[in-house]
Each structure stands twice: as C-alpha cells, then as structure tokens.
C-alpha cells in the first residue's frame, strides 16, 4: 500500500511530477495492500494458462490448412475431448498447487525486497532485470530438468509431463505436482537475486509462462518474433525433446540453447537435423526408422532417399 493519500502528496514526497504510468499505478494500487498486489500473479497466470493456448487449439480442431502446414508433428491430431482433458488437469493443478504455492510464498517475496511503491522502474531497468531473470532461470532449469531425466526422476515425476509426445500449449504446465515445485524455483531465483518492482516481477511471470506455452505449442511459425532472439530454442527445439520422450537426453534447455551446446546435450538433435536435411524429411519420420538412425550420415547420403525414408516409416 502506498504511503501517500493524494497524487500531490506523492509528487511532493518524490520531488517530481509523476509520469502517466506512475499516475495510473497510483490510482490503481494506492488502497491495495502488498499482499493483494502480489496475488495478482495468481489471476495473471490463470488468464495466461487459459487464453494464450486458445488460438492454436482452435486451429488444431479446425485443421486450417494454411496454419496446419507449420505443425511440427503433422500426423498427430488431438480431439476436442483430449484437449479438454489436458486443460482440466492443468486447471486442477493450478487450484491445488500453483495458486496455494503463490500464496505461501508471499513471505519470501517480502523478504527478498520486491517493492510496490513509487517510482516505477525505467524501461532499461526492466529490460536488464528481465535479462538476468531469463539467464538465471534458464541455467538453473537446465540442470534441474536434466535431474528429472535421471531414471528415478523420470519414472516417479517427469514422465507425467512427457505423456504428450506431441505437445500442445495447454500441456506446458501439465506435470506432476512436485515438478511444479522443482521447476518453479528457477523462475523465482532471478527476482530473489536482483529484486525489482512488482510490475517487473508480474511481467516476468507472465512472459515466462507465455514462452513455455509457445515452446509447447507444436507449431513452428517462420514469423515468430522469438526467432530473432539469439540462442532461443523455440517450439521446434523443445518439440524434439518431447518427441523422443523417455529416451530423451537432449534439448533440456527451457529458453536458450547454449547450455545444451556447451554440455553436449544437443548432439542427438543436431544429428537428426542433419539427417532430416539430407533426406528432406521431418525428423518424426526419421527417429522411428531405427536402421536409418544407426547409420552414419555419410551412409544415409548414399543409400537413402526421402521416399525410402517415408516408406520405411510407414
């Protein structure tokens, strides 16, 4: 809750005129407690989980040809009942785990010093803090994700998330309840290291979950703005991780690709990309063709054609 009763009082205390954004923030937050402002995160996440995946869900159900050609695994089509089953499971998880987790983490939020008052952060401050949050989350998530692909971690926790070998946007948060706790930690670590304003914190949470929905969308659009972000993985990169499933020891990164490259956990993906390029065939056909996967790239060049690869798959 702001310590000022009027805008004039706020401007006098701050020795300056409030910006338009700061005036809006004053009018909205002046009579709201810090706890209520923090709980906005629950509302935002619910809206994101529900609305952001919807456009591609409609496309999935209608089978629009112009959009369907960008589907990464075109042979996999989920029914309306299957999609709704996924959404219901996610919303159940949201109310039983995600929402309560947000509430009980409020003391930690206060402890690290995220502020709610005036002045609002500058654009550069927001950009720099979001960059730190992305890098910290991505690196920490990479190692925790690898841990979940250990034999025990996968069999007891992570295999729930991998039930969707051809993921959809609604499946981004679809997981075991304990995975929510484990992989939720990296998203909070960045703000704990570099605390900022609550508006930056809320923006970070929204963007992070939109990114997760985008990488689980199952579609690889050439016009996606994220393609211009250096080292960004995207939907096609993470889709391979789901496609390989329980055998996957590749593409663990949540946002960027540099960790997989540095630690050598993208070799299978890069190899399949080379084979797919040679055969001019999507990787979904190649992976299931075990004899082709066991051959060297040079051998495939000499003995395979795209038609042969497809017939091998079918």
N, C-alpha and C positions, 0 to 999 in steps of 0.2 A: 504494500500500500504506500502510495506516495505521501511524503510529509507536508505537501502543500495543498491548501484548500482551493486556491484560485490560480489561474494562469499568471496573473500579475505577481502573485506571491512567488511562484516558481521562477519567473523571469528575474525578479529582484534577487532571489537567493543564488541564481546561477549567473547573475550579472550579464545577461544577454537575452536576446529575443529567441523564443522557441521557433524551431523550423516547423513547416507544415506537418511533417511526420511526427515530430515531438508533441505538437498540439493534439493530433489525433490520439497519440499514445496517452497523453494526459487525460483527455476526455474519456478514454476507454478504461484506463487502469486506476484512476485516482482513488476510487472507492472499493477496489478489489484487493483482497489480501494476496500475499505472495503465494500462498497455497493454492488459491483459486486460479491464479495466473499459471502456475505450474501444471495444474490439472488440465489446462487447455491441451496439453500434449496428448492426453487420452482421446479427446474429441478429434484432434487433427489426425491421429493415427487411425482411428475408426473410419473417418471420411476417406483417407488415403487408401486403406485396405479395401474399401467398398467401391469407390468411384473410379480410381485410376485404372484398374484392370478392365473395366466395363467395355470400352470401345473395342478392344481386341477380342473380348468374349463374344460380342455381337458379330464381329467378323468371322470368328470361329464357327458360330452356329449357322450363319447365313452362307458361309463358303464363298464370299465375294472373290471372284477370280482375280481381279486386279491386285488385291491385297494378299490373297492366298498364295500367290507365287513367291512371296517373301517368307513363307513359313519354312522354318529350318528343317523340320521333320514332317514333310507334307503328307505322309501316309498315315499319320496319327491324327485322328479327329475325335474329340471328346463330345459326348452327348450333353444335352442340357442337364439331365439328371446327374451326370458325373461332375459337371462343373459346379452345380448347386451343392452337391455333397462336399466338394472341396471347400466351397465358401462357408458352408455351415460349420465345418470342422474348424476353420480358421477363426470364425466369429466366436465359437465356443471357447477356443484357446484364448482369444482376446479378452473375453469377460472373466475367464477363470485364472489366467496367468498374466497377460500383458497389462491389463488395467490395474489389478492389485499390485503388480510389481512397480508400476509407476507411482502408486500411492505410498507404498512403504519406502520408496527410495527418496522421498521428499527430504528427510533429514540429511541425507548425503548431498543432495542438491544444495541445501542451505549451507552445509559445512564447507563445500568447495568454493563458495562465494559467487555464485551466479547472481547478478544484480537485476533489479527490476525497475529502477528509477530513471531519472533523467540525469545526464543527457543520453540520447541514443547513440550507438556506435556509428562511426563513419563507414562508408562503403568499403574503403580499403581495410579497415579493421575487421569488418565482417568477412571479406574475401580471404584475408590472411588466416583468420581463425578457422574458417571452413576448410582451408587447405591443410592446416595442421590436423584438424579432426579427421579428414579423409585419409591422410597418410598414416596416422596413428591407428585408426580403425582398420585400415586395410592390412597393415603389417601384423597387428595382433590377431585379427580374424584369420589370416592365412595360417598361422601356427595352431590356433585352436581348431580350425577346420581340418587340418592335417591330423590332429589328435583324434578327432571324431571319426577319421577313416582308419584308425587302428582297428584290429579285429574286435576288441571288446566295445570300443566306442561306436563302431558302426552297427554291430549286431544289437546292442542294447539301447542306442539312442538315435543315431543318424539315419538309419535305414528308413525311418518313417518319412523323412524329407525326400528320400530317393524313391518313394513309391511312384512318383511322377517322373518317368524316364524321358518324357517329352513335356517339360513344364509349361504351365500357364501362369499368368500374372497372379491369380488367386493363390497359387501354390508357393509363392515366395515366402510367406511366414508359416506355411504348413509344415509342422515338425513336432517332435516330442517336446513335452513341456520343459524338460530340463535343458534342451537345446536353446530354448528362448533365453534362459538364464545365462547359459555359457556364452552364446554369441551376442547377447545383449550387452555384455560387459565391454567389449571393444568400442561400441558406439558411445558409451558414457565416459570412457577413459580420456578421450581427447578434451572434452569440456572440463574434466577434472584437472588436467594438466595445464590448460590455458582457458580458465573461466572467463566468460564474457557476459553479455547481456542476455536476458531471457529470450528476446526476439531472435537473436542469433542461435541460441540453443534450440528453439522451436523450429526455426528454419532448417537447421542441421538435421533434426529428427525427420522432418517431412522429406527433405531431399534424399536422405539415406534410404528411406523406405520406398520412395519413388524409384530410385536407382535399382533396388532389389527387385521391384516389380518389373522394371524394364529388362533386367538381365534374365528374368524367368518368363518373359513374355512368349517365347517360342517363335518370335519373328525378328528377322534381321533386315531392317529398312536402310537403304543407302543414304537417305536424307536425315537420319537421326543425328541431332546436334552433338551427341556424345562421341560420335566418330572423330570429331575434331579435337578431343581431349587426348593428350599424349599418354600412351601406355594404358588406355582404357580398354577393358576386356569386352564388355557388352554381351548381348544376348547369344550370339553365335559361339562365343568363347565359353560361356558358362553352360550353354545347352549341351556341349560335348561332354562336360563333366557329368551331367545327369544322364546322358545317353549311355555312357559307359557304365554308370551305376555302381554297383558294389565292387566292381573290378577297378574303379577309378582311383588312380594315384596321380592324377593330372588336373591342372586348372583349379587349384584350390582358392585362388585369389577372389576376393569379394568385389573389388572395384578395378584395380590396376593389374597389370600382367608382369611387372618387374620381379616380384618375389618368385613367381613360378619360373621365370627365366634364370634368375640368379641361382636358385636352388635346384634347378634341373627337373622341375615337376611339370614341365610343359612339353617334354620330348615326344610323348605319345601323340599329343595333339598336333604338334608341328609335323610329325611324320605322316599322320593321317591326312593333313592338309596337302602335303606334297603328293601323296598317292592320289588324292581326290583331284588335284590339279592335273596330274598326268592322265588320269582316266576320264577327266571332265565329268566326274560322278560325285554326288553328295556323299559325305562321309558316312551317312546312315546305311548306305548300301555296302560300303567297304568294310566297316567294322565287323559285321556279321559274316563276312566271307573269310573265314579263318585261314584257308590256304593262301589267299592273297595277302593277308596281314603278316603271314610268316615269311613271305618272300622279301628279298631286298628290293629297294626302289628300282635298281637297275634291271632286275629280273622282270619286274612288273612292266617296265617300259617296253621290253622285248616281247613279252608273251601275252599282254593283256590289251583289250580294247574296251571302251565304255560299254558296248553291247554285251561283251563276255562277262563283264563285272555284274551287269544287271541280271543276266540270266543265271549267274552263279548265286545271286541273292534270292531270286525268285524260285 
